[in-house]
């Protein structure tokens, strides 16, 4: 009779019984942590695998689901587009962040993707925090989650890079924090808060940047073991004012004068990631993330590797050392999250805003097709050519990220056809060495491309913000005079890692093509919330 009563009780009250089991994940995660590592190439995990600890990248890969064929499948993969595409599940043609900068035709000015003159800096200098997500034309999934739960979920976004903090947090984040290199503090803008919370002021008062910049940056392992990288002294790096070999005396390099430091240097060292990890832990504790009835969000951007890409090559010892140190930071962070909240309650995804390309000079020396596209010279020649055909005039307004913005007012006043003018420019630009394809805005608006590079170019095109003519450079080519190559649809620039871990995620690998825009629609199903109409990505069904 006793056995019979127990069976009846279990059949009547199964949910209550199993909800008490500490090993069973809840119906929905209590906290979602989105980790975006700037410029992390897919092959870095395999390249440095033997040197990683068991608790960092290896823990995520061995215990989670690894999407091994994940791409940013659009043309211009600058950081702004990457962060926005991941957060919204949409492409630049919809979310509107077509590049880090674009020409605003109505205002006749160049706009930065997160600039907002109507907000004020909170906690820092005047110009350091005049940022907001107002340029985002679509909502993020965290926005949708807050609306669906009557704004009860907490959303915090953190990164050294204000682009990552602002765009990853969406339009309704409770707070977004980024690093002020003048004072070495974490700051925000009046879009989010009127004043910094007391815990942020307390964290800033501890002056961790000062402690990190007093260090001597040496390789974490013996230098001779960095066999996955080029020699420490090579010609493909600029380093810090010509200093490009270990060790780096950060104390001496950052000290401007007595009691005054150049905190900006911290962005270009692995300790910038360590500081970000420290602040993320403080935010979880002080904001009580993962302790409420609704699913909270922490958007975490490790941006030091992205900044370092302007000074060191993709195969440098400095980059390798940065990832080995980041691995240790991840181990510390994951252990904290597990102890503080319990990994069964936390859903983690890790990816990158774009991949880091190889230096064209290095590729050329290896006999591979590559080179530099001198856009300044090309624009000068284009201007001369247009003057010969249409008469003297300022026909080109702006060039940025392989986009040519024409002077539409002058073209209209000259009673010229805009579409024909665009075609003339496209035909002229295709003649330059290193230019693989050209497409006009008219072509992109009147045709529907469903495959190849033209489809990827179309996903990057927004009618209000994109240029009149878009260029696509040949494999291995980059723009001369810019620090990095972003505007490429080739796989070496678009292939990034995507790892899912925690909560109900099983251990597996997915080899089919996946887009970074697939992250948010998948989480929407996990949380059982409506998908925004702007989401263009697809469900990663294998995760279910």
Residue, then its C-alpha position, 0 to 999 in steps of 0.5 A: x500500500x505504501x509503494x502504491x501511494x508513492x507511485x500515485x503521488x509521483x504521477x499526480x505531482x511530477x513537476x514539484x518533485x523533479x523541480x527540487x532535484x538540484x541536478x535538473x536544469x530549470x525550464x528556462x535559464x536564469x542567466x544568458x551570458x553572450x561572450x563575443x571575442x573581438x577578431x577571434x578566428x575559428x582556427x585559433x581554438x585548434x591552433x592553441x588547443x594543446x596549450x589551453x587549460x582544461x577549464x577555459x576553451x576546452x571546458x566549453x568545447x568538450x562540454x558543449x555544442x560546437x558549431x564549426x562552420x559559423x560565418x558572418x555571411x555578409x560583406x562588410x564585417x566591421x565590429x559594429x556590424x558584427x555586434x549588431x548582427x549577433x544581438x539582433x539576428x538580422x543583417x546590416x540591410x535590416x538593422x542598419x549598422x552598415x559600417x562603423x561610419x557612414x555618410x548621412x546624406x540628409x545631414x551632410x555629415x559622417x556618422x559614427x555608428x553609436x554617436x548620439x549628441x543628445x546624451x551625456x557622459x556619465x562618470x567620465x569626460x564629455x566626449x567619452x560617453x556620448x553614445x547610444x544605440x539609437x542608430x539600431x533600426x531593429x530590436x535585439x532579442x534581449x529587448x524582446x525578452x524584456x518586453x515579453x516579461x514586462x521589463x523584469x529581466x536585467x540586461x547588462x552589457x560590458x566591454x572595453x569597446x563602446x561599440x560592443x557594449x552599446x550594440x550588444x545590449x540593444x535598445x533597452x538594456x538596463x546599463x551598458x558600460x565601456x572603458x574610459x582611457x583618460x581616467x581608467x574608469x568604467x563609464x556609461x551614458x545618460x541614455x542608460x543611467x543618470x549616475x553610476x551605481x555605487x558598486x561601479x564607483x566602488x569598483x573604479x575606486x579600486x583602480x585595477x587598471x593602475x595595477x595591471x599597467x604596473x606589470x611587465x608583460x612577458x610570455x606566460x610560457x617560455x618564448x621558444x614554445x610559441x611554435x604556432x606563431x611567427x618569430x617574435x621579431x618579424x617585419x609584419x608588426x608595428x608594435x608599440x611605437x616601434x617596440x614589437x618584441x617581448x618583454x613589454x614594460x607596461x609601467x614605463x610605457x604607460x607613464x606619461x608623467x608622475x601620477x599620470x598614465x596612458x590608460x589607453x595602452x591597457x586596451x592593447x594588452x591581454x590585461x584589458x581582457x582581465x579587467x573586463x572579466x573582473x568587472x563582469x564578475x562584479x556586475x553579476x554579484x552586485x546586480x544580482x544577475x541570475x537570481x530573479x524569476x525572469x531570465x537575465x542577460x549579461x553581454x560580455x565583449x572581450x575586445x583587447x584582441x581586436x585592438x591588438x590586431x592593429x599592432x600585431x599580426x594574426x600569427x604573432x606571439x603577442x596574439x597567441x599569448x593573449x589567447x592563452x591568458x584569455x583562456x585562464x580568464x575564462x577558466x576563472x570566470x566559468x568557475x565563478x559562474x558555476x559556484x555563484x549561480x550553477x551552470x545548469x542555470x546558465x546558458x552561455x554562447x561564445x562567438x566573435x564579431x569578425x575574424x582577423x585576416x592575414x597581413x597581405x605583405x606576409x601573403x605576398x612574401x609566401x607567393x600568394x595572391x594579395x596586395x593593397x588597394x590604395x583607395x586615396x589614389x583610386x578616388x583621386x583618379x575617379x574624380x579626375x575621370x568624372x571631371x573629364x566626362x561631366x565637367x569639374x565638380x565635387x562628384x564624390x562625397x565620401x569613401x569608407x569601407x569600400x563604399x563610394x558615396x556620390x554627390x547626389x545633389x550635384x548629379x540631380x542639379x546637373x540633370x544626370x541619371x543617378x543610376x547611369x552615373x553609378x554604373x559609370x563609376x562601377x565600370x571605372x572602379x572594376x579596372x583597378x587591380x585588387x577590385x573583384x566586384x562592383x555593384x551599384x545601389x540601383x542594382x542592389x535595390x532592383x535585383x534579388x541575389x540569392x547566392x555568391x558574393x552578390x548575395x552577401x553584398x546585398x545583405x550589407x546594403x541599406x538604402x538609407x545609409x550605404x554608398x552608391x557603389x560598393x566594392x569587393x576586393x580580391x582574396x588577400x587584398x586590403x585597403x592601404x592605410x587602414x589597420x585591418x581588413x574588414x570588408x571581405x566576404x571570403x571565408x578567411x575573414x568571416x569564419x568564427x567560432x560559435x560554442x554553446x554551453x551550460x543549461x540544457x546544452x549537450x555535447x556535440x559538434x555541428x558541421x553544417x553552415x550556421x550564421x551568427x544571425x542564427x543565435x538569437x532566433x534559437x534563444x528565442x525558442x529556448x525562452x519561448x518568446x516572440x521573434x522580432x519581425x526583423x530577425x532573419x536568422x534560422x533556428x539551430x535545430x540540433x540544439x534541441 
